[in-house]
Amino acid sequence: RGKLEGRLALDALRLADLSALSLGWQPAGSPAVAGFWPDRAFAPALADAPDAEVQLSAASFDLGAGWISKGASLRLQLGPGLVALDRIEAPLGSGALRGGMALRRDGLDAALSGRLSLSGARFRRGFAAGGLDADLEFAGAGRNVAAIVSGLGGTGTARWSGLTIFNASPGAIAPVIAPLDDDKVTIEEGSVAR
């Protein structure tokens, strides 16, 4: 069995397309039936994927959820049941995402594992803005995205700097905490769900 090796420079690349090599392509707009994450079973994986090791660079790398990296590079490795991305170097504004991840298929089941590091990132999304550095190591498995996400486990750290929460009152926490500190809030034994 031969091995394909090389380099590709692309104008645009999407993480969703690379993961589809393992998880199969889903129809456009495949909504979740019961929740936020798609719970439709994975489509068949790329049949008899060739052994490959390709260095990719992309002027624009869409990581999903609105995160776009400009000038990203990574190594794509393919093999039977395997799509691995490593040596990821993805600038994100003032920061960068680095690391790697792998998707493995075994019949209907898929497993995701990886280690990612985000450094020097500045963000302004929704209700907050600030700086973020994070290190994550994760793994999960399942027969659809919802199952993988619900089964994710791992370790990590996050360090926030200059965090601003918009429209939040600095004095809002004290009145909520005071009754707890004064033992004025009780919890009835039967009201706690098990």
RAQUI-V961346 format. One record per backbone hydrogen bond with DSSP energy under -1.0 kcal/mol. CO is the residue of the C=O (numbers start at 1). NH is the residue of the N-H. Records with the same first field share a line. If there is no record, write none. Layout:
CO: NH ; NH
This chain:
4: 53
6: 55
8: 57
10: 59
13: 62
14: 18
15: 19
16: 20
19: 22 ; 23
20: 24
21: 46
27: 30
29: 31
38: 146
51: 4
52: 78
53: 6
54: 76
55: 8
56: 74
57: 10
58: 72
59: 71
60: 13
61: 69
62: 15
64: 67
67: 63
69: 61
72: 58
73: 89
74: 56
75: 86
76: 54
77: 84
78: 52
79: 82
81: 105
82: 79
83: 103
84: 77
85: 101
86: 75
88: 99
89: 73
90: 97
92: 95
95: 92
96: 119
97: 90
98: 117
99: 88
100: 115
101: 85
102: 113
103: 83
104: 111
106: 109
109: 106
110: 142
111: 104
112: 140
113: 102
114: 138
115: 100
116: 136
117: 98
118: 134
119: 96
121: 132
123: 130
125: 128
127: 166
128: 125
129: 164
130: 123
131: 161
132: 121
133: 159
134: 118
135: 157
136: 116
137: 155
138: 114
139: 153
140: 112
142: 110
143: 42
144: 148
145: 149
146: 150
147: 151
149: 152
153: 139
155: 137
157: 135
159: 133
161: 131
164: 129
165: 168
169: 172
173: 177
174: 178
177: 181
178: 182
179: 184
180: 183
188: 191
